[in-house]
Amino acid sequence: MGAAERLGWRPPAWAIGLVSALVIAIAVMGIWRPWAPPPATVAAGPGEAAIATPPELLDLPAGARVLIFGDSWT
């Protein structure tokens, strides 16, 4: 009995390469986030650099009931 027979079934090399490429593509998309809008740039006065501002925070009323990622605020 050889070493290959003792190890059992192995997936083909192309399948391992395909899964690796998919994992790398998902990681790149998660870092790059092309679906997210770019930060807004605010025009500055003369001689000043433009400033990138993040989006404003969501202002919720005191008695709000909101569902976020499956957790409800009640």
MARTORNU-266770 format. One line per field, with one value per atom (N, C-alpha, C, O, CB): y, x negated, z negated; residue in three letters; atom name; residue number from 0. Coordinates in steps of 0.1 Angstrom, whole numbers, always signed. Glycine has a CB too. Layout:
Y <- Y_...
X <- X_...
Z <- Z_...
nufi <- ALA_...
lumlum <- CA_...
kolkol <- NUM_...
***
This chain:
Y <- -12_+0_+12_+14_+0_+21_+33_+44_+43_+37_+55_+67_+73_+78_+77_+74_+80_+72_+78_+80_+59_+51_+52_+52_+36_+55_+57_+71_+72_+56_+81_+94_+95_+104_+104_+87_+87_+96_+99_+92_+101_+109_+123_+129_+110_+128_+142_+149_+143_+143_+162_+169_+172_+173_+182_+174_+177_+191_+200_+177_+193_+205_+217_+228_+205_+216_+227_+232_+244_+224_+222_+226_+234_+244_+214_+230_+237_+251_+261_+230_+253_+266_+274_+286_+264_+268_+276_+281_+293_+267_+273_+277_+288_+298_+265_+287_+297_+310_+321_+292_+310_+322_+329_+341_+319_+321_+326_+333_+344_+315_+327_+332_+346_+355_+323_+346_+358_+369_+381_+356_+366_+375_+381_+393_+369_+373_+377_+387_+397_+365_+383_+392_+405_+416_+385_+405_+418_+427_+439_+415_+420_+428_+433_+444_+419_+426_+431_+443_+452_+420_+443_+454_+466_+477_+450_+463_+474_+480_+493_+469_+473_+477_+486_+498_+484_+482_+491_+495_+505_+484_+489_+492_+504_+510_+480_+507_+518_+531_+532_+516_+542_+555_+561_+559_+564_+568_+575_+586_+591_+580_+589_+600_+613_+616_+601_+622_+635_+644_+644_+641_+652_+662_+676_+679_+662_+683_+696_+707_+707_+699_+716_+726_+736_+740_+734_+739_+748_+762_+764_+743_+772_+785_+786_+776_+795_+798_+800_+797_+802_+814_+789_+786_+775_+772_+798_+769_+758_+745_+745_+761_+734_+721_+716_+719_+710_+708_+702_+691_+685_+696_+690_+681_+670_+673_+688_+657_+646_+644_+643_+633_+644_+642_+629_+625_+654_+622_+610_+613_+624_+601_+603_+606_+609_+604_+593_+616_+620_+608_+599_+631_+608_+597_+598_+609_+598_+587_+586_+591_+586_+571_+600_+606_+600_+602_+622_+591_+584_+591_+596_+569_+591_+597_+588_+577_+599_+593_+586_+573_+563_+595_+573_+560_+552_+545_+564_+552_+545_+530_+525_+550_+523_+509_+505_+507_+501_+500_+498_+484_+479_+508_+477_+464_+465_+469_+455_+461_+462_+448_+443_+473_+443_+430_+419_+411_+432_+419_+409_+411_+404_+396_+422_+425_+437_+447_+429_+436_+447_+455_+450_+441_+468_+477_+479_+484_+491_+475_+477_+484_+487_+463
X <- -9_+0_-9_-17_+10_-7_-15_-10_+1_-16_-18_-14_-1_+8_-25_+0_+12_+25_+36_+10_+24_+35_+40_+51_+32_+30_+33_+40_+48_+21_+37_+42_+57_+64_+34_+61_+75_+77_+68_+84_+89_+93_+87_+88_+108_+82_+77_+84_+86_+62_+88_+95_+84_+72_+101_+88_+79_+72_+78_+86_+61_+53_+61_+60_+39_+68_+75_+86_+90_+81_+92_+103_+97_+104_+110_+86_+79_+75_+77_+67_+70_+67_+79_+79_+60_+91_+103_+108_+112_+114_+108_+113_+104_+109_+114_+91_+81_+84_+84_+67_+86_+89_+102_+102_+89_+112_+125_+123_+128_+135_+115_+113_+105_+109_+105_+95_+88_+97_+96_+76_+105_+114_+124_+127_+122_+129_+139_+132_+137_+145_+119_+112_+109_+110_+99_+105_+102_+115_+114_+97_+126_+139_+143_+148_+150_+140_+144_+135_+140_+142_+123_+114_+117_+117_+99_+119_+121_+135_+136_+119_+145_+159_+163_+166_+161_+164_+168_+182_+186_+165_+191_+205_+207_+218_+213_+197_+199_+196_+187_+189_+204_+202_+189_+185_+214_+182_+169_+173_+184_+161_+164_+167_+168_+161_+155_+177_+180_+168_+163_+193_+164_+154_+161_+170_+144_+157_+163_+154_+141_+165_+159_+151_+146_+154_+159_+134_+128_+126_+128_+114_+123_+121_+108_+101_+121_+105_+93_+80_+79_+92_+71_+59_+60_+50_+54_+72_+73_+75_+81_+85_+71_+73_+88_+93_+63_+93_+106_+105_+95_+112_+116_+116_+126_+138_+119_+122_+131_+139_+133_+124_+152_+160_+167_+173_+170_+168_+176_+191_+194_+172_+199_+213_+218_+212_+221_+229_+234_+240_+245_+244_+239_+245_+260_+266_+240_+267_+281_+287_+283_+286_+296_+302_+315_+325_+303_+317_+329_+337_+330_+326_+350_+358_+357_+352_+372_+361_+359_+367_+362_+364_+379_+387_+387_+396_+401_+376_+375_+374_+368_+363_+380_+379_+373_+379_+393_+361_+353_+348_+344_+341_+348_+343_+330_+329_+353_+319_+305_+299_+297_+297_+295_+288_+295_+288_+274_+308_+315_+318_+325_+308_+312_+314_+324_+322_+301_+334_+344_+343_+340_+359_+345_+345_+359_+367_+337_+363_+377_+378_+388_+384
Z <- +0_+0_+0_-9_-12_+10_+11_+3_-3_+26_+2_-5_+0_-7_-6_+13_+20_+16_+15_+35_+15_+12_-3_-6_+15_-11_-26_-28_-37_-34_-20_-22_-18_-23_-14_-9_-5_+7_+15_-16_+9_+20_+19_+9_+22_+30_+31_+43_+53_+33_+41_+52_+62_+59_+47_+75_+85_+83_+76_+99_+88_+86_+92_+86_+93_+103_+109_+99_+99_+122_+92_+82_+71_+66_+77_+66_+55_+60_+53_+50_+72_+78_+80_+77_+91_+84_+86_+73_+72_+93_+62_+49_+44_+38_+39_+46_+41_+48_+42_+43_+61_+69_+64_+63_+84_+61_+56_+43_+40_+56_+34_+21_+22_+15_+12_+30_+33_+39_+34_+42_+48_+55_+44_+44_+66_+36_+25_+16_+12_+18_+12_+3_+9_+2_-2_+22_+29_+30_+27_+43_+33_+34_+20_+20_+40_+10_-4_-8_-15_-14_-4_-7_+2_-2_-6_+15_+25_+24_+25_+39_+21_+20_+31_+28_+6_+44_+55_+54_+61_+68_+46_+45_+36_+36_+41_+27_+17_+24_+32_+5_+21_+27_+22_+10_+25_+30_+25_+16_+16_+37_+6_-3_+5_+15_-13_+0_+7_+4_-7_+2_+14_+12_+11_+18_+23_+1_-2_+5_+2_-17_+12_+19_+8_-1_+29_+9_-1_+5_+17_-6_-3_+1_+9_+11_-10_+15_+23_+14_+3_+28_+20_+13_+3_-3_+6_+2_-8_+0_+11_-18_-6_+0_-3_-13_-6_+6_+5_-6_-7_+18_-14_-25_-22_-19_-39_-24_-22_-36_-46_-18_-35_-47_-47_-36_-48_-58_-58_-58_-62_-71_-55_-56_-70_-80_-50_-71_-84_-91_-85_-83_-104_-112_-111_-110_-127_-113_-112_-126_-136_-110_-125_-137_-139_-132_-136_-149_-152_-163_-173_-156_-163_-174_-186_-185_-169_-198_-210_-211_-216_-222_-205_-206_-193_-190_-209_-186_-173_-175_-185_-165_-166_-166_-152_-142_-168_-153_-140_-140_-151_-139_-129_-127_-120_-108_-120_-127_-121_-122_-133_-128_-110_-110_-118_-124_-114_-119_-126_-141_-147_-125_-146_-160_-161_-154_-168_-169_-169_-182_-193_-168_-180_-192_-196_-188_-189_-207_-212_-225_-230_-214
nufi <- MET_MET_MET_MET_MET_GLY_GLY_GLY_GLY_GLY_ALA_ALA_ALA_ALA_ALA_ALA_ALA_ALA_ALA_ALA_GLU_GLU_GLU_GLU_GLU_ARG_ARG_ARG_ARG_ARG_LEU_LEU_LEU_LEU_LEU_GLY_GLY_GLY_GLY_GLY_TRP_TRP_TRP_TRP_TRP_ARG_ARG_ARG_ARG_ARG_PRO_PRO_PRO_PRO_PRO_PRO_PRO_PRO_PRO_PRO_ALA_ALA_ALA_ALA_ALA_TRP_TRP_TRP_TRP_TRP_ALA_ALA_ALA_ALA_ALA_ILE_ILE_ILE_ILE_ILE_GLY_GLY_GLY_GLY_GLY_LEU_LEU_LEU_LEU_LEU_VAL_VAL_VAL_VAL_VAL_SER_SER_SER_SER_SER_ALA_ALA_ALA_ALA_ALA_LEU_LEU_LEU_LEU_LEU_VAL_VAL_VAL_VAL_VAL_ILE_ILE_ILE_ILE_ILE_ALA_ALA_ALA_ALA_ALA_ILE_ILE_ILE_ILE_ILE_ALA_ALA_ALA_ALA_ALA_VAL_VAL_VAL_VAL_VAL_MET_MET_MET_MET_MET_GLY_GLY_GLY_GLY_GLY_ILE_ILE_ILE_ILE_ILE_TRP_TRP_TRP_TRP_TRP_ARG_ARG_ARG_ARG_ARG_PRO_PRO_PRO_PRO_PRO_TRP_TRP_TRP_TRP_TRP_ALA_ALA_ALA_ALA_ALA_PRO_PRO_PRO_PRO_PRO_PRO_PRO_PRO_PRO_PRO_PRO_PRO_PRO_PRO_PRO_ALA_ALA_ALA_ALA_ALA_THR_THR_THR_THR_THR_VAL_VAL_VAL_VAL_VAL_ALA_ALA_ALA_ALA_ALA_ALA_ALA_ALA_ALA_ALA_GLY_GLY_GLY_GLY_GLY_PRO_PRO_PRO_PRO_PRO_GLY_GLY_GLY_GLY_GLY_GLU_GLU_GLU_GLU_GLU_ALA_ALA_ALA_ALA_ALA_ALA_ALA_ALA_ALA_ALA_ILE_ILE_ILE_ILE_ILE_ALA_ALA_ALA_ALA_ALA_THR_THR_THR_THR_THR_PRO_PRO_PRO_PRO_PRO_PRO_PRO_PRO_PRO_PRO_GLU_GLU_GLU_GLU_GLU_LEU_LEU_LEU_LEU_LEU_LEU_LEU_LEU_LEU_LEU_ASP_ASP_ASP_ASP_ASP_LEU_LEU_LEU_LEU_LEU_PRO_PRO_PRO_PRO_PRO_ALA_ALA_ALA_ALA_ALA_GLY_GLY_GLY_GLY_GLY_ALA_ALA_ALA_ALA_ALA_ARG_ARG_ARG_ARG_ARG_VAL_VAL_VAL_VAL_VAL_LEU_LEU_LEU_LEU_LEU_ILE_ILE_ILE_ILE_ILE_PHE_PHE_PHE_PHE_PHE_GLY_GLY_GLY_GLY_GLY_ASP_ASP_ASP_ASP_ASP_SER_SER_SER_SER_SER_TRP_TRP_TRP_TRP_TRP_THR_THR_THR_THR_THR
lumlum <- N_CA_C_O_CB_N_CA_C_O_CB_N_CA_C_O_CB_N_CA_C_O_CB_N_CA_C_O_CB_N_CA_C_O_CB_N_CA_C_O_CB_N_CA_C_O_CB_N_CA_C_O_CB_N_CA_C_O_CB_N_CA_C_O_CB_N_CA_C_O_CB_N_CA_C_O_CB_N_CA_C_O_CB_N_CA_C_O_CB_N_CA_C_O_CB_N_CA_C_O_CB_N_CA_C_O_CB_N_CA_C_O_CB_N_CA_C_O_CB_N_CA_C_O_CB_N_CA_C_O_CB_N_CA_C_O_CB_N_CA_C_O_CB_N_CA_C_O_CB_N_CA_C_O_CB_N_CA_C_O_CB_N_CA_C_O_CB_N_CA_C_O_CB_N_CA_C_O_CB_N_CA_C_O_CB_N_CA_C_O_CB_N_CA_C_O_CB_N_CA_C_O_CB_N_CA_C_O_CB_N_CA_C_O_CB_N_CA_C_O_CB_N_CA_C_O_CB_N_CA_C_O_CB_N_CA_C_O_CB_N_CA_C_O_CB_N_CA_C_O_CB_N_CA_C_O_CB_N_CA_C_O_CB_N_CA_C_O_CB_N_CA_C_O_CB_N_CA_C_O_CB_N_CA_C_O_CB_N_CA_C_O_CB_N_CA_C_O_CB_N_CA_C_O_CB_N_CA_C_O_CB_N_CA_C_O_CB_N_CA_C_O_CB_N_CA_C_O_CB_N_CA_C_O_CB_N_CA_C_O_CB_N_CA_C_O_CB_N_CA_C_O_CB_N_CA_C_O_CB_N_CA_C_O_CB_N_CA_C_O_CB_N_CA_C_O_CB_N_CA_C_O_CB_N_CA_C_O_CB_N_CA_C_O_CB_N_CA_C_O_CB_N_CA_C_O_CB_N_CA_C_O_CB_N_CA_C_O_CB_N_CA_C_O_CB_N_CA_C_O_CB_N_CA_C_O_CB_N_CA_C_O_CB
kolkol <- 0_0_0_0_0_1_1_1_1_1_2_2_2_2_2_3_3_3_3_3_4_4_4_4_4_5_5_5_5_5_6_6_6_6_6_7_7_7_7_7_8_8_8_8_8_9_9_9_9_9_10_10_10_10_10_11_11_11_11_11_12_12_12_12_12_13_13_13_13_13_14_14_14_14_14_15_15_15_15_15_16_16_16_16_16_17_17_17_17_17_18_18_18_18_18_19_19_19_19_19_20_20_20_20_20_21_21_21_21_21_22_22_22_22_22_23_23_23_23_23_24_24_24_24_24_25_25_25_25_25_26_26_26_26_26_27_27_27_27_27_28_28_28_28_28_29_29_29_29_29_30_30_30_30_30_31_31_31_31_31_32_32_32_32_32_33_33_33_33_33_34_34_34_34_34_35_35_35_35_35_36_36_36_36_36_37_37_37_37_37_38_38_38_38_38_39_39_39_39_39_40_40_40_40_40_41_41_41_41_41_42_42_42_42_42_43_43_43_43_43_44_44_44_44_44_45_45_45_45_45_46_46_46_46_46_47_47_47_47_47_48_48_48_48_48_49_49_49_49_49_50_50_50_50_50_51_51_51_51_51_52_52_52_52_52_53_53_53_53_53_54_54_54_54_54_55_55_55_55_55_56_56_56_56_56_57_57_57_57_57_58_58_58_58_58_59_59_59_59_59_60_60_60_60_60_61_61_61_61_61_62_62_62_62_62_63_63_63_63_63_64_64_64_64_64_65_65_65_65_65_66_66_66_66_66_67_67_67_67_67_68_68_68_68_68_69_69_69_69_69_70_70_70_70_70_71_71_71_71_71_72_72_72_72_72_73_73_73_73_73
***
